[in-house]
Amino acid sequence: MIDWRGTALGAWQGARNGPTVTYGLIALCVLLFAVSPVSGLNPGYGTGDRLLAAQSAYFERWGVIPAELTSGQPRALLTPLTALFVHGSWLHLLGNMLFLYVFGAMAEERMGPAEFALFYLGCGYLALFGYAAAHADSEQTLVGASGAISGVLGAFLYLFPRSRVTSLFPFLFFLPLRFPAWIVLIFWFVLQWLAARSAGAGPGVAYLAHVVGFALGFLYAWGRYRGGVKVKPPAAATEGESQP
């Protein structure tokens, strides 16, 4: 007979003792997306033009509009925090949450829950603010947790550079290959940097926010944990993809 009570208790204890902030952020992002007009799951927003209008209003209310943020409007100053929990599509959400799940757990374990939560929100806020400052006249709405997650990647690079990461590279026919984290993350950062140099302020991926978040995360980990006890990576490989 299966001990369902014991199984449920074990799962609860594992979640409680694990990276609770990482799991909590993932759960919150998924929940907020599911009830938003973007997911298509809430029939209350209607269909067609009515749904599109609701989506546009949703992004404008909770996302970052650089022109408003840099003008110093009080309400706009909070939008870099709210925008971290808003995503533009299922693919956008799932890609970000995958990276947070893969890299966030070990970073949270090293920093501790409270410090990791503040670090995540701080990197995300400054990454979005940095993008807005560079495109101060833009009216395009900016949403997503990519800036904060890029900060986690930057910290991971400093804290666990030798951890092995299983990645999928499109130019290698998506073959799953294992590399040290420092190779994968530096390669990812260079791609973001090159993309940011050629990208404008129009619709698309805010690569500059990725660059700012990653740099902030790495510098924070370097300043906070420099000279501390080196953490030996676990034997199990960390799994992820090459693009958040």
LINQUITA-V393119 format. One record per pair of residues at least 4 apart in sequence whose ideal C-beta (glycine too) atoms are under 6 Angstrom apart, sorted by the first residue. I is the first residue (numbers start at 1). J is the second residue. If there is no record, write none. Layout:
BEGIN
i: {I:I}
j: {J:J}
END
This chain:
BEGIN
i: {14:19:19:20:20:21:21:21:21:22:22:22:26:26:29:32:33:33:33:34:34:35:36:37:37:37:37:38:45:45:46:46:47:59:59:60:62:62:63:63:63:63:63:64:64:64:64:64:64:64:65:66:66:66:66:66:67:67:68:68:69:69:70:70:79:80:80:80:81:83:83:84:84:84:86:87:87:87:88:88:95:96:96:96:96:99:99:99:100:100:102:102:103:103:103:104:104:106:107:107:107:108:110:111:111:115:118:120:123:123:123:123:123:123:124:124:126:126:127:127:127:127:128:128:130:131:131:131:134:135:138:142:145:146:146:146:147:147:149:150:150:150:151:151:151:153:153:154:154:154:155:155:155:156:157:157:157:158:158:158:159:160:160:161:161:162:162:163:163:163:164:164:165:165:165:165:166:166:166:166:167:167:168:168:168:169:178:179:179:181:182:189:192:192:192:193:195:195:196:196:196:199:220:221:222}
j: {18:105:108:24:113:108:113:116:117:104:105:108:97:100:85:85:39:87:93:39:41:42:58:45:54:55:58:55:51:54:50:51:51:63:141:141:82:86:83:86:141:142:143:69:79:80:83:128:132:142:141:70:132:135:136:138:137:139:73:76:76:132:132:136:83:125:128:129:125:128:143:124:145:148:143:92:93:144:92:143:244:145:146:149:244:103:149:244:104:149:238:240:152:153:156:108:152:160:152:155:156:116:159:115:116:119:122:148:127:148:151:213:216:217:147:148:130:216:147:209:212:213:147:209:212:206:208:209:208:201:201:206:149:150:210:244:209:213:244:210:213:214:213:216:217:185:214:214:217:218:159:217:221:160:161:185:218:218:221:222:221:181:233:181:182:180:233:181:233:238:178:237:181:184:238:240:176:178:237:239:184:242:174:176:241:242:237:183:184:185:186:214:207:210:211:211:199:207:207:208:211:207:224:225:226}
END
